[in-house]
Amino acid sequence: MDTMAKLAILAEAAKYDVSCSSSGVSRKNQGGIGNAKSYGICHTWSADGRCISLLKILLSNDCIYDCRYCANRRSNDIPRASFSPREIADLTIQFYRRNYIEGLFLSAAVEKSPHHTMEKIIKTLTLLRQGYGFHGYIHVKIIPGADPVLVQQAGLLADRMSVNIEQPSEESLRLLAPQKSLPQLYAPMQQVREQIRLNKEDRKRFRHTPKFVPAGQSTQMIIGASPDSDLTILKTTQALYQTFDLKRVYFSAYVPINQDSHLPAPATAPPLLREHRLYQSDWLLRFYHFQAEEIVDVGHAYLERDIDPKTSWALRHPEFFPLEINRASYEELLRVPGIGPKSAWRIVTQRRLAAISADQLKKLGVVYKRAQYFITCKGVCPSNQSFDPLIIRRLLSPPPQPEQMTLF
């Protein structure tokens, strides 16, 4: 099989992995080629509005595992292909020189064994870094079960590493991927966390200590393949951040591609809106000081589809509102729909000089059309109505789509 045929197969096989965000790292270029800027390398928008691209590919899709949800599982009758480390390195450099990409996202199915696959990944990275002098952004997947020494070697060559836990609970993983277990997946994550911590301490004492995974680690969960509730997903997400210091937890709406009694039917649409709400909840966990049990609880185990999680929380807690904008603490302001960390800080800073009026809120970055129902300015509610969760829900919920409307 020629290189282009392999590329077509393995690039298509890599599209289901979404955990390739910006790196947040700057790798110093010492005379080679490539450059990893602070805004990162990925298929996303940079801070200055540019679309950043990278080569996203599998080293191989010839997998020894038979995970029910995976397109590359052993029992699927699909074309199989594998790149050699030299082929991946050459492709990356040729794509970079043609200005197609600025970095590499490299994953792999488990070919032969975790050790064998991880060794191929390390050979690829070594060729790029030392053979071609490539200093661009590289994100690689850790193969669970590989020797910790191999994980250590890869961490000295990559900018970011990730282990996909795939399912939020041991029960779901046992059902859909019986050859895997959460302890097996957590082991390399714990190793990377400890190595990052030790590396930071070493760099304080020895300036020339090589960096270990300078952009941190991340993971991915598949949403909709198992019956896990949003409460279970968010509690697992919160635990991952607290235990392993992850940079990001990514959510991937399951695309029904396999016929299986334990999976949604192939004709089922991916739960994209649910994925979106989980990302909004993830934002609340990381930047708004929410706990998973506040966003969803036993009585509300699933996120609402019509309104965002923060507004949903606010409408369930009428005792907290309306909030006086000129007296509320920073933490309280973060709970108001339409007020984010930056606008909350601007409010706290501005009111030291003078009381804030409703007309000033938009200038401070507040999303006024949402926040007006939850606040008062100098004792006056900008929306000119009392706080009624039912009325506010109706005002903030999107109008029904034409195909959803019923004529009576």
N, C-alpha and C positions, 0 to 999 in steps of 0.2 A: 504494500500500500504506500503511495507516495505521500509526501508531507501535506499537501493541500487536502487530500482526502481525509487524512488523520485530523487535520485542523477543523474540517467541517463537522466531524463526528464529536470531537472532544470539546470544541467550543459550544456546540449545542448541548452537550451533556452537562456543562458547567452553569447553564443559565438558571438552574433552580437554587443556586446558592446566592443569597443576597447579602451576606456579611462582608461586603467589601466597601466600606465607607472610607472617607478621607483619613489620612494617616495621622495628621497632627504632629508631624515630625520634620525636622530639617537635618538631612544627612550631608555633612560637609563634603564637597567635591574636591579631591586632591589630585587633580590632573587627569581624571578619567572622563567618562561621558555620563550624561543623565544628571538629574537634579530633583531631589524630593523637597519641594517647598513646604512651608508650614501649613498651607491649606490642604495638603494631601493629594493623593493621586487615586482617582476612582471615577466611576460613571455617576457623577453628581455635579452639583453647582458649587464653585469655589466662592470665597468671600467676595471677590470682585466680579462675580457674575459669569465667570467662564465655565464651560463644561469640561471636566477633566476626564481623561480616558485612560484605560489600562488594558492590557491583554489578560483576559479572564479565561482560563483554560484548565482542563484536567490533564494531569500527567498520563493517566490511564483510566478507562472506564471498565476494565476487566476485573470485576470485584469478586472476592471469595465469599462475601456476605450476602444474605438474602432478605434484607429489610423490606417489609411489605410496601412501604410508601415510596421507595426509591426507583427511579427510572433505570438505574444501572444495576439493579439486583441480579444476582447470579441466575435466577430462573427466567429472566426476560430474554426473549429471542430478539436481540438487537445487534447491529454491527458493533464489533469490538475493535478497539485500537489502543495503542500505547506509544508514547513518544519516548525517545531516549533523552537523557539529560542534555546531550549536545544539540539535539533538534530543538528542544525548548529554548536553550540559550541562544541559538542562531535565530530562531523566530523572533524572540524578544528584541534582539539587537537590530535585525532587519526592519521590524515594525517601528522601532524607535527612530531609526535613521530616516525613514520615510514620513516621520511625524504623524504616524497613526496613533501612537500610544505614548505615555510618559511613565509607565510602570507595569508591574506584573502582579496578577492575583493567581496563585498557583494552588490548586487542590488536586486530589487524587482519590480514586477508588482504592480499596485495599487489594493490591496485586500480589499474589503469592502469600505474603505475610506483612504485618505492620512494620517489622524491621526492614524488610526488603524495600518496601515503598518509601519509608523515611530515608533510607540510604540514597535512593534515586533523587529524592527532593534535595538532599544536601549536596549531591554531586552537581545538580543543576544550579543551585545557588553559588557554589564554589566557582563554577565556570563563569557565571555572570560577574561576580564580585572580583575575583582574582584573575580570571582569564581575559575577560573583556573590560575590566575596570568600570563596570556599570554601578553608578551611585544613585540610581533612581529608586523609587519606592517599590518594595516587594512585600507582599502579604502572602503567607503560606499557611496551609492547614497542618495541624499536628495530627498524626495518625495515632489514636489511642492504642495502647498496648506496645508501642515501640519502646526501645531501650531509652531510659532517661538520658544517657550520654548522647544519643542522637538528637534528642530534643534540645539539649544544651548547645550542641554544635549548630543546629538550625537557628536557634535564637540569637547567635552571634552574627548571623548573616542576614536575617530578615528584619524588617522594620516593625511588622505586626504579625502576630500568630493567633490562631483561633482553633478551638475545638468545638464542633457542633454537637450540642447535647440532644438536638432534634425533638425530643419529647419532654414535657415538663414534669413527668412523674415516672417513678420506677415501674408502676403497673402498665402504663401506656408503652413504655420502652420494651418491657417484657412481652407485651402483646404484639407489637409491630416490628420490633427488632430484637428477637430473642438472643442473638449472638452478642448483644451489647448490654451494658449495665451502667447505671449512673456512677457508682464508685470507680469503674474503669475509666469513664470519661472525666471524672473530677480529678483523678490522679495527675495527669499532665498539666491541668489548669493550676493545681496547687503548686506544682513544681515551677511553673513559669512565674507565678506570683512571688514565690520565695526567691527565685533567681533575680527577678527585677529589683526586689528590695535589697538583696545583697549587692547587686551591681551598683545601685545608687550609693550605698555606703562606701564601696570600694572606690568609686569615682571621686568621692570627697577627699580621699587620702592619696589616690594615685591618678593624676590627671590623664594619663594615656591609657587607662583601662578601657578596653573596647566596650561599646554599648551592647546591652542585651535587650532585645525587643523594645527599642526606645518608644515605639508608638503603642505599647501595651497589647493586651489581648482582648478578644471578643468571642461571641458565640452566637448561635442561631437556634431558634425553635420553630418547628413547623406547626402552623395553626390550622385546625380543622380536620386533621387526619385522625385524631383521637377524640374521645368524648370529654376531655378535660375542660373544666369551666375557666372563665376568665380569672376567677379568684385564684385557682390553682396556678395558672400561668403567671400572674403577677406576684404571687407569693414566692414562686420559684425564681422569678426575675429579681426580686428584691434580695433574696438570699444569695444569688450569684454575685450581685454587686457588693454586698457586704462581706462575703467570704473570700472572693477571688480578685476584688478590685478591678473588675472588668471595665473597659472603656465603653463598650456598648453591648446590649443584648438585642439581636435582630429577630424580627418576626417575619416568617414567610408563609403567606396564605397557601395552603395545600392545593396543588393543581392535580385533580384526579386523572392519573395516567395509567393506573394499574387496576385490574379487575380482581377484587378480593372482598370476601364477606365482612371483613373488619374495617373496610375503608368506604368512603362515600362513593356513590356510583360514578362511573366515568363521565356521565352527562352533567353532573353537579357542577355549578359554577364555583370558582374559588371565593372564599369569604374575605374579599378585599376590604369591605367596610369594617369588618371585625379587626383585621390587621391594622387598619388606620387608627381605630380607637385604642388599640393596644399600644401603638406608638405614642399616641397622645398621653396615655397613662404612664408610659415609660418616662416621658418628659416630666410629668408631675413627680415621679419618684426621684429623678435625678436633680431637678432644678427648683422644685416648688415645695420641698420638704414634706411631701405627703407620704403616708404609709400605705402599703397595699391594702390593708384591712379598712382603710378609710375610703379608698376609691371604690372598692367592691367588698361586700361582706356576705355572710351566710344568707341573709335575706335578699341580697341583690348580687348574686354570684356571677352575673353576666353584665357587661357594659351595655348601656343603652345605645341604640343605633341612631336615634333622632337628634340627640344632643351630645356634646362632647363631655368627657368624664368630669372636668372641673365644674361645668355648669350643672351637671347631674348631682354632684356632691352638694353644691350650694343650694339647690332646690330641695334637697333632702334635709337640710339643716337651717330652717328658717329662723331658729333662735340666734343665729350668728349675724343676721342681716336685719335692716340695712346698716352698713358700717360707715361711721363718720370718717371721711377721708383725711381730716386734719388732726385726728387724735389716734388713729389706728397705728399699731406697730408695723414694722416691716413684715414680720411673719403673718400678721393678719391681712395685710394688703395682698400678699401672695395668694390668699384664698379667694380673692374677688375675681370672678370671670371678667376677662378683658384687661387685667393688670398682670404684667409679667415681671420678672426680676429687675429689668432695666427701668421700666416705668415706675415700679414700686420704690426703687432707690432714688429716682428723680423726685418723686413726691416727698419722700422723707427729707431730701436735701432742700427742696424748694420751700417747704413750709417752715423751715427755720428762719426764713427771711420775712415771709408774710403768709397769711392764710390763703389756701388755694380755692379758687372758684371753679364752677363747672366749666366755664369757657376755657380754662387753662388746661384741662385734662387732655384734650387731643394733642396739644403742643408737647405734652410730657410723654406721649407715646401710648396713652391708654386707648383701648378699643372701646370707644364711647358707647356705641350702639348696644354692647353687651353690659358694660359696667354700670350704665345709668340706672339699672333696675336694682342694684345691690348696694348702692352707696348713698350717702348724703354729703352735701358740701355746705358747710356753715349751717347745718341743721335742716337743709332743704333738699329733698329728693329731686334730682335732675329730670326724672321721668314724669314727675307730677302725679304719681299714683302710689298707693300703699303697697307694701310688699306682700304679694299674693302669688305663691309658687305656681298655682294652676294657670293663672293669667300669664305669668312670665314664661312658663313652659310653652304655652300656645304662641306667644309672640316670638320666641326664639327658635321654635321648631321650624324646619324647612317646610314649605308648602307641599302638599301631595302632588306627585307626578301625574300627568294625565292618564297614563295607563293604570294607575293605582286608584283613581277616583271611581266611585260607584254611583250610578244614577238611580234614584228612587222614584 
